């Protein structure tokens, strides 16, 4: 008796979606002429239906303010968004 191996595999899972927006907290520079300190604290992922999304935070800002920005194009090209 010969058994035939099942060569069909489960469909490959799609790559996780890249975030639509990145979340930052911005700390004001103490000295004039210095740049403010931007710290990435999370990302926003859009829902499939396009009517909202999920904000995933790795930290909370001390000042209560979150800035959402579009990921830089060079990060998206590298897959590091």
Residue pairs with C-beta under 8 A, 6 or more apart in sequence:
17 45
17 46
18 71
18 76
18 79
18 81
19 43
19 44
19 45
19 71
19 81
20 44
20 45
20 46
20 53
20 70
21 43
21 44
21 68
21 69
21 70
21 71
22 40
22 42
22 43
22 44
22 68
22 69
22 70
22 71
22 81
23 40
23 41
23 42
23 43
23 44
23 55
23 57
23 66
23 67
23 68
24 38
24 39
24 40
24 41
24 66
24 67
24 68
24 69
25 38
25 39
25 41
25 59
25 61
25 62
25 63
25 65
25 66
25 67
26 36
26 37
26 38
26 39
26 65
26 67
27 36
27 37
27 39
27 63
28 36
29 35
29 36
29 37
38 67
39 59
41 57
41 58
41 59
41 60
41 61
41 66
42 55
42 56
42 57
42 58
42 59
42 66
43 55
43 56
43 81
44 53
44 54
44 55
44 56
44 68
45 53
45 54
45 56
46 52
46 53
47 53
47 54
57 66
71 81
75 81
